[in-house]
Amino acid sequence: MAVPAWKLEAVAPARGIDHVTITTRDCRAAKSFYEPTLRPLGFAIVFDWPARGRAYLGLPSQQSSLWIVQRSHPGRVSVSLAAEDREAVDAFYAAALAAGGKAVSTPGHRPEYTAHTYAAEVLDPDGNTLEAICWRADEPLSWAERAA
């Protein structure tokens, strides 16, 4: 995936992240949301521990993962996940809404980030924000996007 040089510099210290935890009141319901929502981005459940109210989603051959952990008082987080292309962003958004998510921002060009950024944001059933974002500079903008 092509990533702008400034983005690589900005995230270089984050290479050591092992996992991100999203807390939820209901792990089973959260899995029903996250599994189909993150599938377009390549994520799958890699560890399921229903007796402990936990499920871990990850990317094949990647060490880091997204943990869903049941708690009586979940907090709020915002997670931005890399998408391979615009179609993956669109599929993420559609899957999230179909799984019970709420729209924050529809899929589209985000010139406030970079000239070629394409993203979408949703809320999960617990109110956490999820964004799928594509930084690809090799995808030409449509005329409608250039005029926007």
C-alpha positions as a Markdown table, in Angstrom:
| # | Residue | x | y | z |
|---|---|---|---|---|
| 1 | Met | 0.0 | 0.0 | 0.0 |
| 2 | Ala | 1.4 | 3.4 | -0.9 |
| 3 | Val | 1.6 | 5.7 | 2.1 |
| 4 | Pro | 2.8 | 9.3 | 2.0 |
| 5 | Ala | 6.3 | 9.8 | 3.4 |
| 6 | Trp | 5.0 | 12.2 | 6.1 |
| 7 | Lys | 2.6 | 9.5 | 7.3 |
| 8 | Leu | 5.4 | 7.0 | 7.6 |
| 9 | Glu | 7.5 | 9.4 | 9.6 |
| 10 | Ala | 4.5 | 10.2 | 11.8 |
| 11 | Val | 3.7 | 6.5 | 12.6 |
| 12 | Ala | 7.2 | 5.1 | 12.8 |
| 13 | Pro | 7.2 | 5.1 | 16.7 |
| 14 | Ala | 3.9 | 3.1 | 16.6 |
| 15 | Arg | 5.6 | 0.0 | 15.1 |
| 16 | Gly | 5.7 | -1.5 | 18.6 |
| 17 | Ile | 2.0 | -1.6 | 19.1 |
| 18 | Asp | 0.9 | -5.1 | 20.0 |
| 19 | His | -2.8 | -4.6 | 20.3 |
| 20 | Val | -5.6 | -2.1 | 20.8 |
| 21 | Thr | -8.4 | -3.0 | 23.3 |
| 22 | Ile | -12.0 | -1.9 | 22.7 |
| 23 | Thr | -14.2 | -2.5 | 25.7 |
| 24 | Thr | -17.9 | -3.5 | 25.4 |
| 25 | Arg | -20.9 | -4.3 | 27.5 |
| 26 | Asp | -21.7 | -7.4 | 25.4 |
| 27 | Cys | -18.8 | -9.3 | 23.8 |
| 28 | Arg | -21.1 | -11.5 | 21.7 |
| 29 | Ala | -22.9 | -8.5 | 20.2 |
| 30 | Ala | -19.6 | -6.7 | 19.6 |
| 31 | Lys | -18.2 | -9.8 | 17.7 |
| 32 | Ser | -21.4 | -9.8 | 15.6 |
| 33 | Phe | -20.6 | -6.2 | 14.7 |
| 34 | Tyr | -16.8 | -6.3 | 14.4 |
| 35 | Glu | -16.3 | -9.6 | 12.5 |
| 36 | Pro | -18.3 | -8.6 | 9.4 |
| 37 | Thr | -17.3 | -4.9 | 9.6 |
| 38 | Leu | -13.6 | -5.6 | 9.6 |
| 39 | Arg | -13.6 | -8.5 | 7.1 |
| 40 | Pro | -13.3 | -6.1 | 4.1 |
| 41 | Leu | -10.1 | -4.8 | 5.7 |
| 42 | Gly | -8.7 | -8.4 | 6.0 |
| 43 | Phe | -9.4 | -8.9 | 9.8 |
| 44 | Ala | -10.7 | -12.2 | 11.2 |
| 45 | Ile | -11.2 | -13.6 | 14.7 |
| 46 | Val | -7.9 | -15.2 | 15.6 |
| 47 | Phe | -8.8 | -16.0 | 19.2 |
| 48 | Asp | -12.3 | -16.4 | 20.8 |
| 49 | Trp | -12.7 | -16.7 | 24.5 |
| 50 | Pro | -16.4 | -16.5 | 25.3 |
| 51 | Ala | -16.0 | -17.7 | 28.9 |
| 52 | Arg | -13.8 | -14.6 | 29.6 |
| 53 | Gly | -15.8 | -12.2 | 27.4 |
| 54 | Arg | -12.9 | -11.7 | 25.0 |
| 55 | Ala | -12.3 | -12.0 | 21.2 |
| 56 | Tyr | -9.2 | -11.0 | 19.3 |
| 57 | Leu | -9.3 | -9.9 | 15.7 |
| 58 | Gly | -6.1 | -9.8 | 13.6 |
| 59 | Leu | -4.6 | -9.7 | 10.1 |
| 60 | Pro | -3.1 | -12.9 | 8.7 |
| 61 | Ser | 0.7 | -12.9 | 9.4 |
| 62 | Gln | 0.6 | -9.8 | 11.5 |
| 63 | Gln | 1.5 | -9.7 | 15.2 |
| 64 | Ser | -0.8 | -6.8 | 16.3 |
| 65 | Ser | -4.5 | -7.3 | 16.9 |
| 66 | Leu | -7.7 | -5.6 | 18.0 |
| 67 | Trp | -9.0 | -7.0 | 21.3 |
| 68 | Ile | -12.7 | -6.9 | 22.2 |
| 69 | Val | -13.1 | -7.2 | 26.0 |
| 70 | Gln | -16.3 | -7.3 | 27.9 |
| 71 | Arg | -16.5 | -4.8 | 30.9 |
| 72 | Ser | -19.4 | -3.5 | 33.0 |
| 73 | His | -18.4 | 0.1 | 32.1 |
| 74 | Pro | -16.8 | 0.3 | 28.7 |
| 75 | Gly | -14.8 | 3.4 | 27.7 |
| 76 | Arg | -14.7 | 5.1 | 24.3 |
| 77 | Val | -11.9 | 4.8 | 21.8 |
| 78 | Ser | -11.4 | 5.9 | 18.2 |
| 79 | Val | -9.5 | 3.5 | 15.9 |
| 80 | Ser | -8.4 | 4.2 | 12.4 |
| 81 | Leu | -7.7 | 1.1 | 10.3 |
| 82 | Ala | -5.7 | 1.0 | 7.0 |
| 83 | Ala | -7.7 | 0.0 | 3.9 |
| 84 | Glu | -6.0 | -1.4 | 0.8 |
| 85 | Asp | -8.2 | 0.6 | -1.6 |
| 86 | Arg | -11.3 | 2.7 | -1.9 |
| 87 | Glu | -13.4 | -0.4 | -2.5 |
| 88 | Ala | -12.4 | -1.8 | 0.9 |
| 89 | Val | -13.4 | 1.5 | 2.6 |
| 90 | Asp | -16.8 | 1.3 | 0.9 |
| 91 | Ala | -17.2 | -2.4 | 1.8 |
| 92 | Phe | -16.2 | -1.6 | 5.5 |
| 93 | Tyr | -18.8 | 1.1 | 5.7 |
| 94 | Ala | -21.6 | -1.0 | 4.2 |
| 95 | Ala | -20.7 | -4.0 | 6.4 |
| 96 | Ala | -20.7 | -1.7 | 9.5 |
| 97 | Leu | -24.1 | -0.3 | 8.8 |
| 98 | Ala | -25.5 | -3.8 | 8.0 |
| 99 | Ala | -24.1 | -5.1 | 11.3 |
| 100 | Gly | -25.8 | -2.3 | 13.3 |
| 101 | Gly | -23.2 | 0.5 | 13.2 |
| 102 | Lys | -24.2 | 4.2 | 12.9 |
| 103 | Ala | -22.8 | 6.5 | 10.2 |
| 104 | Val | -20.4 | 9.3 | 11.3 |
| 105 | Ser | -19.0 | 10.1 | 7.8 |
| 106 | Thr | -19.9 | 8.5 | 4.5 |
| 107 | Pro | -17.1 | 7.1 | 2.3 |
| 108 | Gly | -15.4 | 9.8 | 0.4 |
| 109 | His | -12.4 | 11.9 | -0.4 |
| 110 | Arg | -10.9 | 13.7 | 2.6 |
| 111 | Pro | -8.8 | 16.7 | 1.2 |
| 112 | Glu | -8.3 | 18.0 | 4.7 |
| 113 | Tyr | -5.9 | 15.0 | 5.2 |
| 114 | Thr | -4.2 | 14.7 | 1.8 |
| 115 | Ala | -5.1 | 15.1 | -1.8 |
| 116 | His | -5.8 | 11.3 | -2.2 |
| 117 | Thr | -7.1 | 10.3 | 1.2 |
| 118 | Tyr | -10.4 | 8.3 | 1.1 |
| 119 | Ala | -12.1 | 7.3 | 4.3 |
| 120 | Ala | -15.4 | 6.5 | 6.2 |
| 121 | Glu | -16.3 | 6.6 | 9.9 |
| 122 | Val | -18.9 | 4.7 | 11.9 |
| 123 | Leu | -19.8 | 4.1 | 15.5 |
| 124 | Asp | -20.0 | 0.6 | 16.9 |
| 125 | Pro | -22.9 | -0.4 | 19.1 |
| 126 | Asp | -21.0 | 0.8 | 22.2 |
| 127 | Gly | -20.2 | 4.3 | 20.7 |
| 128 | Asn | -16.6 | 3.6 | 19.8 |
| 129 | Thr | -15.5 | 5.3 | 16.5 |
| 130 | Leu | -14.0 | 3.2 | 13.7 |
| 131 | Glu | -12.5 | 4.7 | 10.6 |
| 132 | Ala | -11.3 | 2.9 | 7.5 |
| 133 | Ile | -8.8 | 5.0 | 5.6 |
| 134 | Cys | -7.0 | 4.6 | 2.3 |
| 135 | Trp | -3.9 | 6.8 | 1.7 |
| 136 | Arg | -3.2 | 5.6 | -1.9 |
| 137 | Ala | -1.8 | 8.3 | -4.1 |
| 138 | Asp | -1.8 | 6.1 | -7.2 |
| 139 | Glu | -5.6 | 6.3 | -7.6 |
| 140 | Pro | -6.6 | 9.2 | -9.7 |
| 141 | Leu | -9.3 | 11.5 | -8.4 |
| 142 | Ser | -12.6 | 11.7 | -10.3 |
| 143 | Trp | -13.6 | 15.0 | -11.8 |
| 144 | Ala | -16.3 | 15.3 | -9.2 |
| 145 | Glu | -13.7 | 14.9 | -6.5 |
| 146 | Arg | -11.4 | 17.5 | -8.1 |
| 147 | Ala | -14.3 | 20.0 | -8.2 |
| 148 | Ala | -15.2 | 19.4 | -4.6 |
